[in-house]
Amino acid sequence: MAEQKLGFVGVGRMGGRMAHRLIDAGYALTVFDTSDEAVRPLMAKGAQRADSPAAVASAAEIVLASLPTPPIVQAVALGPKGIIEGTRVKIFIDVSTTGSTYAKRVAEGLAAKGIVGVDGPVSGGIAGAERGTVAVMLSCDDATFATVKPVMEVIGKVFHVGKRPGQGQTMKLMNNLLSATAMAITSEAVVMGVKAGLDPKQIIDVINAGSGRNSASQDKFPRCVLPRTFDFGFAIGLLNKDVRLCMEEAEALGVPMVVGSAVRQLLSIATASEGADADMTELVKSVEKWAGVRVGA
């Protein structure tokens, strides 16, 4: 393990924290990112910087990627100077959230060059990436899973959720739909309570002592909304993208998403109102504006 060479493309807020954990675990790491600022602290720890994804894939047999959008993932994997042009890579693990369509497309493209494409999206946010506690949802054959499991266990808790390309992405989209739904409905409920004259902190305490508790009431509201810090660390535009991908996949599977569609609509409104780079916890601001009240400090 100590001398095994890995590659990492996209070492920003999530990827950078995973890359630091891999270096700390003793892996030799070659990295690529368009941001000098993102790469610099990893180089200080001994990482080698490459000038393209292809160069990363020529330095390591296993390459991970953490990137913001499906088209960027496809370009990095299959485009000019992409992973597909690497001379050493055997396994490409995408920890981004792209949806199953792109995961299948990437896996099929890489397979033509004898490279195994693995979708392994993660959930748990920046704090989880830093602590190594994210849920890692891997979709690949048994032999590939056995090879990559020790690497991915450095990053978080590993689940072998499927053997077909795209199944890890499906699991991640389901998870993010639930996360978005919890944030949306908790925002509406708490704003309603505040408008009725209830104390917001007590609202959250009561919800968390009862059957309404959820990830937003237990974590996001006490930590980010009540103190008005809005610093959970995941952009509302990205969450909107994830829920859109989930809706598209559900439609393709013939699964009704009545509640999910309403959540998507509220997310779209909040993204337009607060800006795509706003924190996902700022979704509550859109509800506050409609109601004419303010939650928290």
C-alpha positions in Angstrom: 0.0 0.0 0.0 2.7 2.5 1.0 4.2 2.5 -2.5 1.0 2.1 -4.5 0.5 5.0 -6.9 -2.8 6.7 -7.2 -4.1 9.5 -9.3 -6.7 12.2 -8.4 -8.4 14.6 -10.8 -10.4 17.5 -9.2 -9.0 18.3 -5.8 -11.3 21.1 -4.8 -13.5 21.3 -1.7 -14.4 17.6 -1.7 -11.7 16.0 -3.8 -8.9 17.9 -2.0 -10.0 16.5 1.4 -10.1 12.9 0.1 -6.7 13.4 -1.6 -5.2 14.6 1.7 -6.5 11.5 3.4 -4.9 9.2 0.8 -1.5 10.9 1.2 -1.8 10.7 5.0 -2.5 6.9 4.5 0.8 6.5 2.7 -0.3 6.5 -0.9 1.9 8.2 -3.6 -0.5 10.6 -5.4 -0.4 12.3 -8.7 -3.0 15.1 -9.1 -4.5 17.4 -11.6 -6.7 20.4 -11.1 -7.2 23.7 -13.0 -6.7 25.6 -9.8 -3.2 26.2 -8.5 -4.6 27.0 -5.1 -6.2 23.6 -4.8 -3.1 21.7 -5.8 -0.5 23.7 -3.8 -1.2 22.1 -0.3 -1.2 18.6 -1.7 2.2 19.3 -3.4 3.5 20.5 0.0 2.6 17.0 1.3 4.5 15.3 -1.5 1.9 14.9 -4.3 3.1 15.1 -7.9 1.3 17.6 -10.1 0.4 16.5 -13.7 -0.6 18.8 -16.5 -3.6 16.9 -17.7 -5.9 14.0 -16.7 -4.1 11.9 -19.3 -0.8 12.6 -17.5 -2.4 11.5 -14.2 -3.6 8.3 -16.0 -0.1 7.7 -17.2 1.3 7.8 -13.7 -1.2 5.6 -11.8 -3.2 2.4 -12.2 -6.1 3.7 -10.2 -7.4 7.2 -10.8 -10.2 9.0 -8.8 -12.1 12.0 -9.9 -14.2 14.5 -8.0 -15.8 17.0 -10.5 -18.8 19.4 -10.5 -20.9 18.4 -13.5 -21.6 15.4 -15.7 -20.3 17.0 -18.9 -17.0 17.8 -17.1 -16.7 14.2 -15.9 -17.3 13.0 -19.5 -14.7 15.4 -20.9 -12.1 14.4 -18.3 -12.7 10.7 -18.8 -13.2 10.5 -22.6 -12.1 13.8 -24.1 -8.7 15.1 -25.5 -5.9 14.7 -22.9 -8.5 12.7 -20.8 -8.2 9.5 -18.8 -8.7 7.4 -21.9 -5.4 8.6 -23.3 -3.4 7.4 -20.2 -0.9 4.7 -20.6 -1.0 3.1 -17.2 -4.5 3.5 -15.8 -6.5 0.3 -15.2 -9.4 1.6 -13.1 -11.1 5.0 -13.1 -13.3 5.8 -10.1 -15.7 8.7 -10.3 -16.8 9.9 -6.9 -18.8 12.8 -8.5 -22.6 12.9 -8.8 -23.4 12.5 -12.5 -26.4 10.2 -12.8 -26.5 6.8 -14.3 -26.6 7.9 -18.0 -23.2 9.5 -17.8 -21.8 6.8 -15.7 -22.7 4.2 -18.3 -21.4 6.4 -21.1 -18.1 6.8 -19.4 -17.8 3.1 -18.5 -18.5 2.1 -22.0 -16.1 4.6 -23.5 -13.3 3.5 -21.2 -13.9 -0.2 -21.7 -13.0 0.2 -25.3 -9.4 0.9 -24.1 -9.4 -1.8 -21.4 -10.1 0.6 -18.5 -12.7 -0.3 -15.9 -15.0 2.7 -15.2 -16.4 2.6 -11.6 -19.1 5.0 -10.3 -18.4 5.5 -6.7 -20.3 8.7 -5.6 -20.0 9.8 -2.0 -22.4 11.4 0.6 -21.5 13.2 3.8 -20.4 16.6 2.8 -17.1 18.4 3.3 -16.9 17.5 7.0 -17.4 13.9 6.1 -14.7 14.0 3.4 -12.3 15.5 5.9 -13.0 13.0 8.6 -13.2 10.0 6.2 -16.8 9.2 7.2 -18.6 9.7 3.9 -20.7 6.9 2.5 -19.0 5.5 -0.7 -21.4 3.8 -3.1 -19.4 1.6 -5.5 -20.8 -0.1 -8.5 -18.4 -2.6 -10.1 -17.7 -6.3 -10.5 -16.4 -8.3 -7.5 -12.8 -8.4 -8.6 -12.6 -4.6 -9.1 -14.3 -4.1 -5.8 -11.7 -6.2 -4.0 -9.0 -4.2 -5.7 -10.3 -0.7 -4.9 -11.9 -1.4 -1.5 -8.7 -0.7 0.6 -8.3 2.6 -1.2 -11.8 3.7 -0.8 -12.0 2.7 2.9 -9.5 5.5 3.5 -12.1 7.9 2.2 -15.2 6.6 4.0 -17.6 3.7 4.7 -17.7 1.6 1.5 -20.9 0.0 0.2 -20.9 -2.4 -2.8 -24.3 -1.3 -4.1 -24.3 -2.9 -7.6 -22.3 -4.5 -10.3 -23.6 -2.5 -13.3 -22.3 0.9 -14.3 -24.7 3.6 -13.0 -26.1 1.8 -10.0 -23.9 3.7 -7.6 -25.2 6.9 -9.2 -28.8 5.8 -8.7 -28.2 5.2 -5.0 -26.6 8.6 -4.7 -29.4 10.4 -6.4 -32.0 8.7 -4.1 -30.0 9.8 -1.1 -29.7 13.4 -2.3 -33.4 13.6 -3.1 -34.1 12.6 0.5 -31.6 15.2 1.8 -33.2 17.9 -0.3 -36.7 16.9 0.7 -35.8 17.1 4.4 -34.3 20.5 3.9 -37.3 21.8 1.9 -40.1 20.5 4.2 -38.2 21.4 7.4 -37.8 25.0 6.0 -41.6 25.2 5.3 -42.5 23.8 8.7 -40.2 25.9 10.8 -41.1 29.1 8.9 -44.7 28.3 9.6 -44.0 27.9 13.3 -42.1 31.2 13.4 -44.9 33.0 11.7 -47.3 31.6 14.3 -45.1 33.1 17.0 -43.2 30.0 18.1 -39.5 30.1 19.1 -37.3 28.6 16.3 -34.9 26.9 18.6 -37.7 25.3 20.5 -39.4 24.2 17.3 -36.2 22.4 16.3 -35.8 20.8 19.8 -39.4 19.5 19.8 -39.1 18.2 16.2 -35.9 16.3 17.1 -37.5 14.8 20.2 -40.4 13.6 18.1 -41.3 11.7 15.0 -40.5 14.6 12.6 -36.8 14.6 13.1 -34.6 14.3 10.0 -31.2 15.2 8.7 -32.1 18.9 8.3 -33.7 19.3 11.7 -30.9 17.4 13.5 -27.9 18.9 11.7 -28.5 21.7 9.2 -30.9 23.9 11.1 -29.1 23.9 14.5 -25.6 24.3 12.8 -26.3 26.5 9.8 -29.8 28.1 9.8 -30.5 29.1 13.4 -27.2 30.9 13.7 -27.6 32.2 10.2 -24.1 31.0 9.1 -25.4 29.1 6.1 -22.1 27.2 5.8 -23.0 23.6 5.3 -20.7 23.5 2.4 -22.8 22.3 -0.5 -24.1 24.7 -3.2 -27.8 24.9 -3.8 -27.1 24.9 -7.5 -25.4 21.5 -7.2 -28.3 20.1 -5.1 -30.7 21.4 -7.7 -28.7 19.6 -10.4 -28.7 16.3 -8.4 -32.5 16.4 -7.9 -33.0 17.2 -11.6 -30.9 14.1 -12.5 -33.0 12.1 -10.0 -36.2 13.2 -11.6 -34.9 12.4 -15.1 -33.8 8.9 -14.0 -37.1 8.3 -12.2 -39.0 9.2 -15.4 -36.8 6.9 -17.5 -37.6 4.1 -15.0 -41.3 4.9 -15.0 -41.4 5.7 -11.3 -43.7 8.6 -10.1 -42.1 11.4 -8.2 -44.9 13.6 -7.0 -43.2 14.8 -3.9 -39.8 14.9 -5.6 -41.2 17.1 -8.3 -42.4 19.7 -5.7 -39.0 19.6 -4.1 -37.4 20.2 -7.5 -39.7 23.2 -8.1 -38.8 24.8 -4.7 -35.1 24.2 -5.3 -35.3 25.8 -8.7 -37.0 28.9 -7.2 -34.4 29.1 -4.4 -31.5 28.7 -6.8 -32.8 31.6 -8.9 -33.5 33.7 -5.9 -30.3 33.1 -3.8 -27.9 32.2 -6.6 -26.5 28.9 -7.7 -23.4 29.3 -5.4 -25.5 29.9 -2.3 -25.3 27.3 0.4 -28.1 24.6 0.2 -29.3 25.7 3.7 -30.2 29.1 2.2 -33.2 27.4 0.7 -35.0 28.5 3.8 -34.6 32.2 2.7 -37.0 31.7 -0.2 -39.7 30.4 2.2 -38.9 33.2 4.6 -39.4 35.9 1.9 -42.8 34.5 1.0 -43.9 34.4 4.6 -42.3 37.7 5.7 -40.5 36.2 8.7 -36.9 35.4 9.6 -35.8 32.1 11.3 -33.0 32.3 13.8 -30.5 35.0 15.0 
